[in-house]
Amino acid sequence: MHPTDDPRALLRHLYEAAVQRALPLHNMAAHLPPPPDRARAGRTLVLGAGKAAGAMAQAVEALWPRDAPISGLVVTRYGHTPPRPPGVPERIEIVEAAHPVPDAAGVAAATRILGLTQGLTEEDLVLCLISGGGSALLTLPCEGLTLEDKQRINRALLESGADIAQMNTVRKHLSRIKGGRLAAACAPARVLTLAISDVPGDDPSVIASGPTVADGSTCADTLEILDRYAIAVPPAVREGLQSGALETPKPGDPRLARCVTHLIATPQQSLEAAAAAARALGWRAYILSDEIEGESREVGKVHAAIARSTALGRSCFEAPCVILSGGETTVTVRPPAAGQPRGRGGRAGEFCMGLAQALAGHPRIWGLAADTDGIDGVEDNAGAFVTPDTLARASALGLKLADHLARNDAYGFFEPLGDLLVTGPTHTNVNDFRAVLVR
């Protein structure tokens, strides 16, 4: 069936266009430097972390001159190492660890990565491959903090409703490798960071908690965030924050003088690719923004209001059309009622529940929200579809949307309907993708 004949197929086609635009191999060649001068004994070391780190490492291996030495280590999420392309020799080690809550494998990987920076000289080049998810994967707790403490704090942040910048401010200051510390350890080598942005505004210091980027946030900011969300830290860590002992490298730090960052893929670029794909099929396409944040279900309701207004001819968008957006919404996790199971799902599914509730079965509107890494939260789906008959089909199965919203159970709502989008890991990550189709 042609995508224009089936709204769901069209929405999936647009998602796939967005993901394709963000794949590392399609974007890296223009940003790779020449190898160091071998006559001066310069070497190339590759370090990295994130959900796209495995694919980024393989892209470097495919593009780097075969006769130029290169080695290194990157860490990616479990199950996110892509199949090795035929004919591409393995020169960079890829290991896996847990996300979004860190584990011992992440600590081991971060320890090894930091250790590889020892003995670097000004003749050496360090390629840092950074993508979303690196904050959890590149875990090396600060002094006074255990892995168990880090896990508890990370879970609390994820469930608090804090935005990504707030979460990563805390992560930077409770780490020995994030917030510019990895770059500082690489000095005096030249450091080129190639990053795939998964954050609103594309701030390199926020992507994966900016391990190679100077940090403008402070210990005082960290304390304010911890206090706002009532997240406890060990007394020694609080003292380190209060005294400034846990401060990160700041702009102007001489250790970061030879560090440069290039963004090789961004949310806006992927939204533009989806818009181009829609227009190629004869649909009008509008991009709301690549920086949308806020509570997922409420963002879903706002998108529903825009779509309904468009269907009535009362907005600046002209139907039939596709309305696209990106960014990073949040979910404040509600405790389940007594006797109720804990909900399952992520930001995309939560958005779709809010969208479906507000659309109330509108006959001319369909929607899709999905994470571009292929995983919504910690489940096996990328996201979910909303159709004009979503609520009617749910009612026929005895599913009450309000009950699922109350316990953040998007997976439990959309899975029985057959409305989950399941792609598997995509090996990239430019965060949220949302498309609302108005016929």
DRENTOR-772621 format. One record per residue (C-alpha): residue in one letter; y, x, z. Coordinates in steps of 0.02 Angstrom, whole numbers, padded with zeros to 5 digits, always signed. Each point is the difference from the previous one (the first is absolute). Layout:
aYXZ;...
***
This chain:
m+00000+00000+00000;h+00172+00065-00046;p+00114+00031+00151;t+00128-00125-00064;d-00130-00140+00007;d-00044+00025+00184;p+00133+00025+00134;r-00119+00095+00113;a-00050+00117-00142;l+00183+00029-00040;l+00042+00042+00180;r-00145+00121+00011;h+00053+00079-00165;l+00173+00032+00071;y-00072+00076+00159;e-00108+00117-00103;a+00151+00052-00104;a+00093+00043+00160;v-00146+00102+00067;q-00026+00090-00165;r+00181+00057-00001;a-00023+00083+00170;l-00160+00098-00037;p+00027+00187+00036;l-00069+00069-00163;h+00126-00102-00100;n+00149+00066+00097;m-00032+00176+00061;a+00013+00112-00154;a+00189-00013-00013;h+00021+00061+00179;l-00120+00146+00012;p+00081+00174+00002;p-00072+00154-00084;p-00121+00100+00106;p+00071+00142+00106;d+00016+00173-00077;r-00172+00076+00024;a+00073+00173-00024;r+00089-00027+00166;a-00161-00063+00082;g+00070-00175+00020;r-00129-00135+00032;t-00003-00190-00010;l-00056-00101+00149;v-00022-00190-00011;l+00014-00104+00158;g+00012-00188+00013;a-00035-00165+00083;g+00000-00184-00045;k-00097-00138-00084;a+00039+00079-00169;a-00031+00179+00056;g-00172+00014-00082;a+00063-00064-00168;m+00154+00111+00013;a-00107+00153+00034;q-00111-00038-00149;a+00155-00022-00109;v+00061+00172+00051;e-00172+00073-00037;a+00001-00080-00173;l+00177+00057-00043;w+00009+00173+00081;p-00036+00145-00118;r-00185+00044+00007;d+00038+00186+00016;a+00124-00023+00144;p-00076+00009+00175;i+00024-00151+00111;s-00081-00061+00160;g+00034-00115+00145;l-00046-00152+00103;v+00053-00182-00001;v-00053-00147+00108;t-00018-00180-00059;r-00065-00162+00070;y-00187-00032+00014;g-00063-00062-00168;h+00159+00048-00094;t-00062+00159-00085;p-00011-00046-00185;p-00146+00050-00110;r+00029+00174-00068;p+00060-00004-00181;p-00123+00082-00121;g+00039+00181-00034;v+00124+00021+00143;p-00061+00140+00115;e+00021-00023+00187;r+00129+00124+00066;i+00079-00103+00140;e-00105-00065+00145;i+00013-00187+00036;v-00049-00066+00172;e+00008-00177+00069;a+00060-00077+00163;a+00047-00167+00076;h+00147-00113-00041;p+00101-00089+00070;v-00060+00056+00172;p-00032+00189+00002;d-00164+00081+00049;a-00072+00170+00042;a-00029+00039-00185;g+00187-00019-00030;v+00038+00118+00144;a-00124+00127-00070;a+00077-00012-00173;a+00178+00018+00065;t-00051+00150+00105;r-00077+00084-00152;i+00151-00041-00109;l+00120+00074+00125;g-00112+00153+00017;l+00006+00031-00188;t+00187+00032+00012;q-00028+00160+00099;g+00046+00160-00095;l+00100-00081-00140;t+00132+00110-00081;e+00158-00033-00100;e-00099+00034-00160;d-00117-00147+00034;l+00014-00180-00058;v-00057-00147+00106;l-00028-00164-00091;c+00002-00143+00125;l-00076-00162-00065;i+00063-00143+00107;s-00029-00187-00011;g-00003-00153+00111;g-00130+00002+00137;g+00033+00183+00037;s+00073-00042+00171;a-00169-00055+00067;l-00102+00125-00100;l+00102+00153+00048;t-00023-00015+00188;l+00038+00143+00118;p+00061-00068+00168;c+00141+00088+00090;e-00029+00091+00163;g-00043-00123+00138;l-00070-00130-00118;t-00186-00028-00033;l-00079-00077-00154;e-00040-00154+00105;d+00185-00013+00048;k+00049+00015-00183;q-00124-00134-00051;r+00065-00120+00133;i+00181+00031-00047;n-00039-00021-00185;r-00088-00166+00028;a+00144-00061+00106;l+00126+00047-00135;l-00103-00085-00135;e-00008-00162+00099;s+00180+00004+00065;g+00092-00055-00156;a+00093+00168-00009;d+00051+00050-00176;i-00066+00156-00087;a+00154+00106+00039;q-00015-00040+00185;m-00186+00035+00003;n+00022+00165-00088;t+00143+00054+00114;v-00122-00013+00144;r-00140+00084-00096;k+00111+00148-00048;h+00051+00037+00178;l-00175-00014+00070;s-00072+00121-00127;r-00016+00188-00026;i-00005-00015-00190;k+00108-00147-00057;g+00189-00017-00008;g+00028+00164-00094;r-00114+00104+00109;l-00125+00036-00139;a+00139+00069-00111;a+00066+00105+00144;a-00173+00074+00021;c-00006+00046-00186;a+00159+00107+00008;p+00044+00116-00084;a-00104-00068-00145;r+00076-00116-00130;v-00053-00180+00034;l-00004-00132-00136;t-00045-00174+00062;l-00062-00125-00128;a+00004-00172+00079;i-00049-00177-00044;s+00118-00117+00090;d-00066-00147+00098;v+00157-00034+00102;p+00153-00109-00029;g+00143+00109-00062;d-00117+00144-00049;d+00060+00111+00143;p-00110+00157-00009;s+00021+00027+00188;v-00088-00167+00031;i-00143+00018-00125;a-00152+00052+00105;s+00125+00044+00139;g+00076+00138-00107;p-00106+00152+00045;t+00101+00111-00118;v+00171-00085+00014;a+00139+00027+00127;d+00009-00143+00123;g+00162-00091+00041;s-00076-00106+00138;t+00001+00060+00181;c-00097+00001+00162;a+00126-00128+00064;d-00042-00115-00146;t-00184+00018+00043;l+00028-00049+00181;e+00102-00151-00053;i-00140-00061-00115;l-00136+00028+00130;d+00102-00094+00129;r+00044-00141-00119;y-00182-00036-00035;a-00061+00042+00176;i-00115+00140-00058;a-00046+00121+00138;v-00022+00188-00023;p-00063+00129+00126;p+00133+00063+00123;a-00002+00175-00073;v+00035-00068-00174;r+00142-00111+00062;e+00073+00153+00087;g-00014+00099-00162;l+00093-00137-00092;q+00134-00013+00133;s+00029+00187+00003;g-00004+00020-00189;a-00148+00118+00008;l-00091-00108-00129;e+00146+00000-00124;t-00041+00020-00184;p+00077+00122-00127;k+00169-00067-00056;p+00099+00011-00164;g+00066+00177-00019;d-00148+00080+00090;p-00018+00171-00086;r-00190-00015+00001;l+00016-00144-00124;a+00125+00087-00116;r-00130+00027-00138;c-00072-00177+00006;v+00022-00123-00145;t-00070-00177-00018;h-00034-00099-00158;l-00053-00183-00004;i-00131-00018-00136;a-00026-00189+00022;t+00102-00135+00086;p-00014-00187+00035;q+00144-00039-00119;q-00086+00089-00144;s-00157-00102+00028;l+00097-00163+00008;e+00087+00046-00163;a-00170+00033-00079;a-00061-00171+00057;a+00159-00081-00068;a-00025+00087-00167;a-00181-00061-00005;a+00057-00178+00032;r+00134+00006-00134;a-00125+00071-00124;l-00099-00160+00023;g+00152-00109-00028;w+00050-00034+00181;r+00171+00023+00077;a-00013+00121+00146;y+00121+00029+00144;i-00008+00133+00135;l+00070-00059+00166;s-00006+00169+00086;d-00117+00145+00039;e+00067+00010+00179;i-00045-00167+00077;e-00045+00010+00184;g-00023-00127+00138;e-00137-00107+00076;s-00129-00029-00138;r-00019-00187+00020;e+00188-00025+00003;v+00021+00105-00156;g-00131-00113-00080;k+00103-00153+00045;v+00156+00078-00077;h-00093+00036-00161;a-00061-00179-00001;a+00178-00064+00017;i+00057+00107-00147;a-00146-00057-00106;r+00027-00184+00040;s+00184+00016-00041;t-00044+00086-00163;a-00121-00140-00046;l+00142-00124+00027;g+00119+00100-00109;r+00114+00037+00148;s-00014+00189+00012;c+00062+00146-00105;f-00178+00021-00065;e-00057-00101-00149;a-00176-00073-00005;p-00128+00031-00063;c+00005+00170+00082;v-00079+00125+00118;i+00095+00054+00156;l-00050+00174+00064;s+00035+00092+00162;g-00058+00148+00101;g+00038+00087+00164;e-00091+00000+00165;t-00010-00156+00106;t-00069-00004+00176;v-00117-00110+00101;t+00025-00035+00184;v-00178-00028+00060;r-00020-00152+00111;p-00138+00000+00131;p-00133-00129-00043;a-00015-00156+00105;a-00139-00008+00127;g-00167-00014-00087;q+00072+00042-00171;p-00055+00155-00096;r+00126+00135-00038;g+00077-00024-00171;r-00032+00112-00150;g+00121+00045-00136;g+00153+00101-00045;r+00180-00016-00059;a-00043-00067-00173;g-00112-00137+00065;e+00127-00048+00133;f+00134-00014-00135;c-00115-00112-00102;m-00029-00117+00148;g+00188-00017+00023;l+00021-00027-00187;a-00136-00133-00010;q+00068-00091+00152;a+00177-00008-00071;l-00054-00045-00177;a-00103-00146+00066;g-00101-00013-00160;h+00144+00012-00125;p-00082-00036-00169;r+00092+00133-00101;i-00008+00154+00113;w-00134+00134+00025;g+00012+00161+00100;l-00085+00165+00035;a+00036+00127+00135;a-00101+00160+00011;d+00013+00177+00065;t+00005+00126-00142;d-00125+00112+00090;g-00131-00137-00019;i-00019-00031+00187;d+00094-00135+00095;g+00004+00063+00180;v-00177+00055+00044;e-00097-00128-00102;d-00088+00020-00168;n+00124-00102-00102;a+00163+00053-00080;g+00082-00168+00028;a-00014-00184-00044;f+00050-00134-00125;v+00095-00161+00033;t-00024-00145-00121;p+00066-00177-00011;d-00163-00065+00074;t-00021+00131+00138;l+00037-00122+00141;a-00103-00140-00076;r-00152+00112-00021;a+00023+00066+00177;s+00008-00176+00070;a-00162-00044-00091;l-00084+00145+00090;g+00073-00048+00169;l+00118+00150+00005;k+00166-00027+00088;l+00135+00120-00056;a+00098-00017+00162;d-00151+00055+00101;h-00024+00155-00108;l+00185+00042+00008;a-00005-00014+00190;r-00129+00139+00010;n+00052+00104-00152;d-00163-00043-00088;a+00043+00010-00185;y-00170+00071-00045;g-00089-00145+00085;f+00110-00124-00094;f-00006+00069-00177;e-00178+00070-00003;p-00089-00171+00004;l+00117-00058-00139;g-00051+00145-00114;d+00183+00050-00007;l-00009+00180+00061;l+00046+00136-00123;v-00130+00139+00018;t+00031+00159-00098;g-00066+00141+00109;p+00108+00154+00032;t+00124+00029-00142;h+00034+00184+00045;t+00187-00024+00008;n+00121-00091+00116;v+00174-00069-00035;n-00021-00134+00133;d+00024-00188-00016;f-00012-00087-00168;r+00047-00183-00013;a+00009-00111-00153;v+00045-00185-00002;l-00025-00093-00163;v+00103-00156-00038;r-00056-00100-00150;
***
